[in-house]
Amino acid sequence: MLTQLNTLLDKPDAGKLVLRLSFSIMMLFHGVHKLVSGIGPIVGMVQAHGMPAFVAWGVYIGEVVIPILLILGILVRPAALVLCINMLFAWLVLDPALFFTTTKVGAWGLEEIAVYFFAGLVIALIGGGKYTLIQNPALR
């Protein structure tokens, strides 16, 4: 029975697709929110950390452009690394002290950011799989 289950579920390319789509679509929700509501709060946070306001526009790259690239399977590994950089930036702009906190339900203060960061890291390491618009010719 275990062998049958393993055979049934042995679909690494489907798993890569599910991982890419699930995290990219969820991140895109963050980006769409900022497209609709604007990035005023992000500008404030960036400026509070001594950076110029234009840096806040990078949120559109990390939360709109990168998820679309990952959904389509275009430049998957570099896009996933940019997602990781975006999450590190989000952590530093929000509050580095969150590293040492928990929420009122016991979650790590950086849980959401960490989940996206590590998902991006995993996607960068395993690649997009065969269900992409542009496949890496070196992997054929």
N, C-alpha and C positions, 0 to 999 in steps of 0.2 A: 504494500500500500504506500509506503514512504517513497519507494522507487517511482511509482506511478505519479505521486504528487510532485516529486522532483522533476520528472519528465514533463509534466503538464506546465509547471511554472518556470522551466528553464528557457526564459525568453529575455536575455540580457538587453537586446535592442529595444524591446517593448518597455522594459524597466527604465532604460535611459530616456525614452520618450516621455513616459509618465513623470519622471523626476523633472525633466526640463519643462514640460508643460505646466505641471502643478505649481512649481515655484515661480515660473515666469508669469503665469496668469495672476497669481496672488500679488506679485510685485507690481504688475501693471495696474492693479486696482489702486495702489498707492500713487502711481504716476498719473492716472486719470483723475484722481481726486485733486492733485496739484494742478492739472490742466484746467479743471473746472473752477477750483477755489483760488488759484494763484499760489505764488510762493512767498508771499509776504512774511509769514512766520519763519520760513527758512532764511530769508534775507536777514531778519532780526537776529537769529541765532548765529549766523555766519559773521555778521558785523560785531556781535558781542564777543566773538573770539578774535577780533582784530583783523579779520579778512575783509577784502573788498566785496561789495554786494554782488558783483557779477559772478562770483564763485557759486552762489546759490543756484544759478541757472544749470549747473552741473547735475542737479537733481533730475532734470529732464532726461539727461543721458542715462543715468543710472536706473531710473524708474519708468522710462518710456522706451527709449531706443534699445537699450540692452535687453529688456524682456522680449521685445518684438524680434530681435535677432535670435534669441534663444528659442522662441516659439517656432520660428521658421527654420531654425537649424543652420544659421549663417554665422560663420566665424565663432563657433560655439566655445571653443577653449578660451580665446582672448576675451570674448564677451563675458564669460563666467568669471574671469579674473577681474574684469572691470566691476562686475557685481560685487565681488569681495572687497575691492577698494572702496566702492560706494558705501558698503556696510561699515567699514572701518571709519570712514569719514563721518557717517551718521552717528556712530558711537562717540567719536571725539567732539562732535558739535552738540550732541544732546547733553551728555554729562559723563565724563570718564569715570566718575565715582559710582556710576551704576554697576560697575564691575563687582563692587563689594556689597550689593544690596539684593534683597528679595522683594517680591511683590506681596500684597496682603493675602494672596492664595498660595504663597510658597514658591512661586517661580523665580528663577534667577532674573535680576533686573535687566540683564542684557539678552534675555532668552530669544525674543523675536529677532533681534539683530544677529545673534549668534546662529540661529537656525538658517537664516538667509545666507550668512557668511559661509557656513559649512556646506550648505547645499551648493553654493557657487563653487566652492573648492572641490567638492566631489565631482561636479559636472566638468570642471576644468581637468580633473585627473582622468576621468573615464571617457570624455568626449561625448559627442552627440549621438553616436550610433548610426545605424543605416537609415533611419527615418528622418532625414534632413534634406533641405533643398540643395545644399552644396556639401558634397562629401569630400573628405580629405583623401586625395588620390594616393597618398603614401600608405593609407590603411587598407587599400583594396587588395 
